[in-house]
Amino acid sequence: MSFDDATALARLVLAGGPAQCRRHLLDRHGSPAAALAAGAGAWRASGLDPAQIAALQDRAVSEALARTREWLQVPGHHLVGWHDADYPAPLRTISSPPLALFIDGDPALLWRPAVAVVGSRTPTSGGRDNAHAFARGLAASGIVVASGMARGVDAEAHEAALACGPGTTFAVVGTGPDLTYPPAHERLRERLAREGAVVSEHPPGTPALRTHFPARNRILAGLTLGTLVVEAAEQSGALITARQAGEAGREVFAIPGSIHNPRARGCHRLIREGAALVEDATEIITALAPLAANLADALRVRLGQAESGAIAGNGETPCRLDPDYQRLWDGLGHDPTGMDQLVSRTGLTAAELSSMLLVMELDGLVTAEHGRYQRKTGFFTSTASTTQAEGQ
């Protein structure tokens, strides 16, 4: 996005009010700069109210706009709007998608299959252990762990995913992307921005407000294929995320607990209402495989593979793999191979390998079990061997 477009989109965000009319304005005019240039008549025709129109007509550089422009000039800071090809495809399908996302970190993470891991801010020791085990299992299998950076289950999930390496987790927050809530999680926020992503619909400088957190839960639910509730009381915010996930057509999973544990009652209620009872991360991975397959084409486009034919698919041999995929293919043995070994053999990062392995698995070239990968039976032809065979 050009800086002029970024400034124009920031103005549209700062105009406030319902996002639907501003999304419609972008749809009609194609870019933020064109939408602003269209003028008050076009804004009114798209349904903007008088307060929004007055905000867009004010050409003064407000403190909020100056702060946003300054934030955007920092490397690693991104503003992805509704009009943008980088706007995450799953988020477009929810009932009230945000006009734009402020992202501190890697925007590509939002295109990878992810699971929201949520729960109590004051979990039991068992709840913490479960959050850690499930998040680590998901991350080790190439599923991104998403949460809200809150105390308790959220923080435990982020930390467990980060222990598996960079590119494994992102946080959706209820403040601006530059602020930390709770303040005690400053180091966690910095690490998430450096090794994953911090995502917000609010511009820099926006403080934590009570109404922001239920709203951010819809984004968390919308960016993920499913939501896992680890431990939650009957009046928990995690249940809001689970409800919004269900309304968005996403899967909802819950871990059962003791009938004597009040923090398990929310999970039991979800299970009674139809959530899937899970005892291991592999059950979530198996359940989400068909949904992850629906993201495969979008993921290929986002990784720049669709036109280049980087993945063979459809039963072909992988003789058309691009150089990085060929390195990965050659690094895969006939026996299950762990991520650490693949990093060593290929020189690629764990984050790069996770995305590549997922695409290859969806195309039927690779099988995965317990975080270890191997070539699928019947696909043993590399570029070199194919060339040799053709020459004989």
C-alpha positions as CSV (number, residue, x, y, z in Angstrom):
1,M,0.0,0.0,0.0
2,S,1.4,3.5,-0.9
3,F,1.9,5.9,1.9
4,D,-0.9,8.1,0.5
5,D,-3.3,5.1,0.6
6,A,-2.1,4.2,4.1
7,T,-2.9,7.8,5.3
8,A,-6.3,7.7,3.5
9,L,-7.1,4.4,5.1
10,A,-6.0,5.7,8.5
11,R,-8.4,8.6,8.0
12,L,-11.2,6.2,7.2
13,V,-10.5,4.2,10.3
14,L,-10.3,7.3,12.5
15,A,-13.7,8.5,11.2
16,G,-15.2,5.8,13.5
17,G,-18.8,4.6,13.4
18,P,-20.1,1.3,11.9
19,A,-17.5,-0.3,9.5
20,Q,-20.1,-1.6,7.0
21,C,-20.6,1.7,5.2
22,R,-16.9,2.4,5.0
23,R,-16.3,-1.1,3.6
24,H,-19.0,-0.3,1.0
25,L,-17.2,2.9,0.1
26,L,-14.0,1.0,-0.5
27,D,-15.8,-1.6,-2.6
28,R,-17.2,1.2,-4.8
29,H,-14.0,3.2,-5.3
30,G,-11.3,0.5,-5.1
31,S,-8.8,2.3,-2.9
32,P,-8.7,4.5,0.2
33,A,-7.3,7.4,-1.7
34,A,-10.0,7.2,-4.3
35,A,-12.7,6.8,-1.7
36,L,-11.5,10.0,0.1
37,A,-11.3,11.9,-3.2
38,A,-14.9,10.9,-4.1
39,G,-16.2,13.6,-1.8
40,A,-19.1,14.0,0.5
41,G,-21.8,13.1,-2.0
42,A,-20.2,9.6,-2.5
43,W,-19.7,9.2,1.2
44,R,-23.4,10.0,1.8
45,A,-24.4,7.6,-1.0
46,S,-22.4,4.8,0.7
47,G,-24.3,5.4,4.0
48,L,-21.8,7.3,6.0
49,D,-23.5,9.4,8.8
50,P,-22.9,13.2,9.3
51,A,-20.3,12.6,12.0
52,Q,-18.3,10.4,9.8
53,I,-18.6,12.8,6.9
54,A,-17.5,15.7,9.1
55,A,-14.5,13.7,10.3
56,L,-13.4,12.9,6.7
57,Q,-13.9,16.6,5.6
58,D,-11.5,17.7,8.4
59,R,-8.2,17.8,6.7
60,A,-6.2,18.8,9.8
61,V,-3.6,16.3,10.9
62,S,-5.0,15.2,14.3
63,E,-2.9,13.8,17.0
64,A,-4.3,10.3,16.4
65,L,-3.5,10.5,12.6
66,A,0.0,11.8,13.3
67,R,0.6,8.9,15.8
68,T,-0.7,6.4,13.3
69,R,1.5,7.7,10.4
70,E,4.5,7.7,12.7
71,W,3.7,4.1,13.8
72,L,3.4,3.0,10.2
73,Q,6.8,4.2,9.3
74,V,8.4,1.6,11.7
75,P,9.6,-1.6,9.9
76,G,7.4,-4.5,10.7
77,H,4.3,-2.3,11.2
78,H,1.4,-2.9,8.7
79,L,-2.1,-1.6,8.0
80,V,-4.1,-4.0,5.9
81,G,-7.5,-2.7,4.7
82,W,-10.7,-4.3,3.5
83,H,-9.7,-3.4,-0.1
84,D,-6.3,-5.1,0.2
85,A,-5.4,-8.5,-1.3
86,D,-3.6,-9.2,2.0
87,Y,-6.8,-8.9,4.0
88,P,-7.2,-12.4,5.6
89,A,-9.7,-14.4,3.6
90,P,-11.4,-16.1,6.6
91,L,-12.1,-12.8,8.2
92,R,-14.2,-11.6,5.3
93,T,-16.8,-14.2,6.0
94,I,-17.8,-13.1,9.5
95,S,-20.9,-10.9,10.1
96,S,-19.0,-7.7,11.0
97,P,-15.5,-7.8,9.6
98,P,-13.3,-4.9,10.6
99,L,-12.5,-2.1,8.1
100,A,-8.7,-2.7,8.6
101,L,-6.2,-4.4,10.8
102,F,-3.1,-2.9,12.4
103,I,-0.4,-5.6,12.5
104,D,2.8,-5.5,14.4
105,G,4.7,-8.5,13.1
106,D,4.1,-10.9,10.2
107,P,0.8,-10.4,8.3
108,A,1.3,-13.8,6.5
109,L,0.5,-15.6,9.8
110,L,-3.1,-14.5,9.5
111,W,-3.4,-16.6,6.3
112,R,-2.3,-19.8,7.9
113,P,-4.7,-22.3,9.5
114,A,-5.0,-21.3,13.1
115,V,-6.8,-22.3,16.3
116,A,-7.9,-19.9,19.0
117,V,-6.9,-21.1,22.4
118,V,-8.9,-19.3,25.1
119,G,-9.9,-19.7,28.7
120,S,-9.9,-18.5,32.3
121,R,-7.6,-15.6,33.4
122,T,-7.2,-17.5,36.7
123,P,-6.9,-21.1,35.6
124,T,-6.1,-24.0,37.9
125,S,-2.7,-25.7,37.6
126,G,-4.3,-28.4,35.5
127,G,-5.8,-25.7,33.3
128,R,-2.4,-24.2,32.7
129,D,-0.9,-27.6,31.9
130,N,-3.7,-28.3,29.4
131,A,-3.3,-24.9,27.7
132,H,0.4,-25.5,27.4
133,A,0.1,-29.1,26.1
134,F,-2.6,-28.3,23.6
135,A,-0.9,-25.2,22.3
136,R,2.4,-26.9,22.0
137,G,0.9,-29.8,20.2
138,L,-0.9,-27.6,17.7
139,A,2.1,-25.4,17.1
140,A,4.4,-28.5,16.6
141,S,2.0,-29.7,13.9
142,G,2.1,-26.5,11.9
143,I,-1.2,-25.0,13.2
144,V,-0.9,-21.4,14.4
145,V,-2.0,-20.7,17.9
146,A,-4.1,-17.6,18.3
147,S,-5.2,-15.9,21.5
148,G,-5.8,-12.6,23.2
149,M,-2.7,-12.0,25.3
150,A,-4.7,-11.9,28.5
151,R,-3.6,-13.4,31.8
152,G,-3.9,-17.1,32.4
153,V,-4.8,-19.5,29.5
154,D,-4.1,-16.9,26.8
155,A,-0.5,-16.2,28.0
156,E,0.2,-19.9,28.6
157,A,-0.9,-20.7,25.0
158,H,1.3,-18.0,23.5
159,E,4.3,-19.0,25.5
160,A,3.9,-22.7,24.7
161,A,3.6,-21.9,21.0
162,L,6.6,-19.6,21.0
163,A,8.7,-22.4,22.6
164,C,8.2,-24.3,19.3
165,G,9.9,-21.4,17.4
166,P,8.9,-18.2,15.5
167,G,5.9,-18.1,13.3
168,T,3.7,-20.1,15.6
169,T,1.3,-17.7,17.3
170,F,-0.4,-14.3,17.1
171,A,-2.4,-12.2,19.5
172,V,-5.6,-10.2,18.8
173,V,-5.8,-7.3,21.3
174,G,-8.4,-4.9,22.5
175,T,-6.0,-1.9,22.5
176,G,-4.0,-0.1,19.8
177,P,-1.1,-2.3,18.5
178,D,1.4,-0.2,20.3
179,L,0.0,-0.7,23.8
180,T,0.2,-3.6,26.2
181,Y,-2.7,-4.9,28.2
182,P,-2.3,-6.1,30.8
183,P,0.9,-4.0,31.3
184,A,2.7,-7.0,32.9
185,H,2.7,-8.7,29.5
186,E,5.0,-6.1,27.9
187,R,7.8,-8.6,27.3
188,L,5.3,-11.1,25.9
189,R,3.9,-8.5,23.5
190,E,7.4,-7.6,22.3
191,R,8.2,-11.2,21.6
192,L,4.9,-11.8,19.9
193,A,5.6,-8.8,17.6
194,R,9.1,-10.0,16.9
195,E,8.4,-13.7,16.4
196,G,4.7,-13.7,15.5
197,A,2.2,-10.9,15.3
198,V,0.0,-8.5,17.4
199,V,-3.2,-7.7,15.6
200,S,-5.8,-4.9,16.4
201,E,-8.6,-3.1,14.6
202,H,-7.8,0.0,16.7
203,P,-5.3,2.6,15.8
204,P,-2.1,3.2,17.8
205,G,-2.7,4.9,21.1
206,T,-6.1,3.4,21.7
207,P,-6.4,2.5,25.4
208,A,-8.0,-0.7,26.8
209,L,-11.8,-0.1,27.1
210,R,-14.2,-2.7,28.4
211,T,-16.3,-2.7,25.2
212,H,-13.2,-3.5,23.0
213,F,-12.7,-7.0,24.3
214,P,-16.0,-8.7,23.3
215,A,-15.5,-7.0,19.9
216,R,-11.9,-8.2,19.5
217,N,-13.2,-11.8,20.3
218,R,-15.1,-11.8,17.0
219,I,-11.8,-11.1,15.1
220,L,-10.1,-13.8,17.0
221,A,-12.9,-16.2,16.1
222,G,-13.0,-15.0,12.5
223,L,-9.2,-15.5,11.9
224,T,-9.2,-19.1,13.1
225,L,-10.7,-22.4,11.9
226,G,-11.8,-23.3,15.4
227,T,-11.8,-22.2,19.0
228,L,-10.6,-24.4,21.9
229,V,-11.9,-23.5,25.4
230,V,-9.4,-24.9,27.9
231,E,-11.0,-23.9,31.2
232,A,-13.8,-21.4,31.8
233,A,-16.4,-20.4,34.3
234,E,-20.0,-20.0,33.3
235,Q,-19.7,-16.3,32.9
236,S,-16.3,-16.3,31.1
237,G,-15.3,-14.1,28.2
238,A,-13.9,-17.2,26.5
239,L,-17.5,-18.3,26.1
240,I,-18.2,-15.2,24.0
241,T,-15.3,-16.2,21.7
242,A,-16.8,-19.7,21.5
243,R,-20.2,-18.4,20.7
244,Q,-18.9,-16.0,18.0
245,A,-16.9,-18.9,16.5
246,G,-20.0,-21.0,16.3
247,E,-21.9,-18.1,14.7
248,A,-19.1,-17.7,12.1
249,G,-19.4,-21.4,11.2
250,R,-16.2,-22.3,12.9
251,E,-15.6,-25.4,15.0
252,V,-15.7,-25.2,18.8
253,F,-13.8,-27.5,21.1
254,A,-13.8,-27.8,24.9
255,I,-11.7,-29.7,27.4
256,P,-13.8,-31.4,30.1
257,G,-12.8,-31.1,33.8
258,S,-13.9,-32.1,37.3
259,I,-17.6,-31.6,38.2
260,H,-16.2,-29.9,41.4
261,N,-14.2,-27.3,39.5
262,P,-16.2,-24.1,38.9
263,R,-13.8,-23.2,36.1
264,A,-14.9,-26.3,34.2
265,R,-18.6,-25.5,34.1
266,G,-18.3,-23.3,31.0
267,C,-16.6,-26.1,29.1
268,H,-19.2,-28.6,30.3
269,R,-22.0,-26.2,29.1
270,L,-20.3,-25.9,25.7
271,I,-20.1,-29.6,25.4
272,R,-23.8,-30.0,26.3
273,E,-24.6,-27.4,23.6
274,G,-22.6,-29.3,20.9
275,A,-19.0,-28.4,21.2
276,A,-16.6,-31.2,20.5
277,L,-15.1,-32.8,23.7
278,V,-11.3,-33.2,23.1
279,E,-8.6,-34.9,25.1
280,D,-5.6,-34.4,22.8
281,A,-4.4,-31.8,20.3
282,T,-4.4,-34.4,17.5
283,E,-8.2,-34.7,17.8
284,I,-8.4,-31.0,16.9
285,I,-5.9,-31.3,14.0
286,T,-7.9,-34.3,12.6
287,A,-11.2,-32.5,12.9
288,L,-9.9,-29.3,11.2
289,A,-8.2,-31.1,8.3
290,P,-11.2,-30.6,5.9
291,L,-11.5,-26.9,6.8
292,A,-7.7,-26.4,6.4
293,A,-8.1,-27.9,2.9
294,N,-10.5,-25.2,2.0
295,L,-7.8,-22.6,2.7
296,A,-5.2,-24.4,0.5
297,D,-5.9,-22.4,-2.7
298,A,-5.9,-19.1,-0.8
299,L,-2.7,-20.1,1.0
300,R,-1.0,-21.0,-2.3
301,V,-1.9,-17.6,-3.8
302,R,-0.7,-15.8,-0.7
303,L,2.7,-17.7,-0.8
304,G,3.0,-16.9,-4.5
305,Q,2.7,-20.5,-5.7
306,A,-0.5,-20.6,-7.7
307,E,0.9,-19.3,-11.0
308,S,4.4,-20.8,-10.7
309,G,3.1,-24.4,-10.3
310,A,5.3,-24.8,-7.2
311,I,3.2,-27.7,-5.9
312,A,2.3,-30.6,-8.2
313,G,-0.8,-32.0,-6.5
314,N,-3.5,-34.2,-7.9
315,G,-1.4,-37.3,-7.9
316,E,1.5,-35.9,-9.9
317,T,5.2,-36.4,-9.0
318,P,6.7,-33.3,-7.4
319,C,9.0,-32.7,-10.4
320,R,7.9,-29.0,-10.7
321,L,8.8,-28.0,-7.2
322,D,10.5,-24.6,-6.8
323,P,14.0,-24.6,-5.3
324,D,12.9,-24.2,-1.7
325,Y,10.3,-26.9,-2.0
326,Q,12.8,-29.1,-3.7
327,R,15.2,-28.7,-0.8
328,L,12.5,-29.6,1.6
329,W,11.5,-32.6,-0.6
330,D,15.1,-33.8,-0.7
331,G,15.4,-33.3,3.1
332,L,12.4,-35.5,3.8
333,G,13.5,-39.1,4.4
334,H,11.6,-42.3,4.0
335,D,11.2,-42.3,7.7
336,P,9.4,-39.7,9.8
337,T,11.5,-36.6,10.2
338,G,11.2,-34.0,13.0
339,M,11.1,-30.2,12.5
340,D,14.6,-29.7,14.0
341,Q,16.1,-32.1,11.5
342,L,14.4,-30.4,8.6
343,V,15.6,-27.0,9.7
344,S,19.2,-28.4,9.8
345,R,18.9,-30.2,6.5
346,T,17.3,-27.4,4.5
347,G,18.5,-24.2,6.1
348,L,14.9,-22.9,6.1
349,T,13.3,-21.6,9.2
350,A,10.7,-23.5,11.2
351,A,8.0,-20.9,10.2
352,E,8.8,-21.3,6.5
353,L,8.8,-25.1,6.8
354,S,5.5,-25.2,8.6
355,S,3.7,-23.3,5.8
356,M,5.4,-25.4,3.1
357,L,4.7,-28.7,4.8
358,L,1.1,-27.8,5.3
359,V,0.6,-27.1,1.6
360,M,2.5,-30.3,0.7
361,E,0.3,-32.3,3.1
362,L,-2.9,-30.8,1.7
363,D,-1.7,-31.7,-1.8
364,G,-1.1,-35.3,-0.8
365,L,2.7,-35.3,-1.0
366,V,3.5,-35.5,2.7
367,T,2.1,-37.2,5.7
368,A,2.4,-35.9,9.3
369,E,2.0,-37.7,12.6
370,H,3.0,-36.4,16.1
371,G,4.9,-33.5,14.6
372,R,7.1,-35.6,12.3
373,Y,6.9,-35.7,8.5
374,Q,7.6,-38.0,5.7
375,R,7.0,-38.4,2.0
376,K,3.7,-40.0,1.2
377,T,3.9,-43.5,-0.2
378,G,4.1,-43.4,-4.0
379,F,5.7,-39.9,-4.2
380,F,9.4,-40.6,-4.3
381,T,10.5,-38.9,-7.5
382,S,12.7,-35.8,-7.1
383,T,13.6,-33.5,-9.9
384,A,17.0,-35.1,-10.3
385,S,15.6,-38.7,-10.5
386,T,12.8,-37.6,-12.9
387,T,15.4,-36.0,-15.2
388,Q,17.6,-39.1,-15.0
389,A,14.6,-41.3,-15.9
390,E,13.6,-39.2,-18.8
391,G,17.1,-39.4,-20.2
392,Q,17.2,-43.2,-20.2
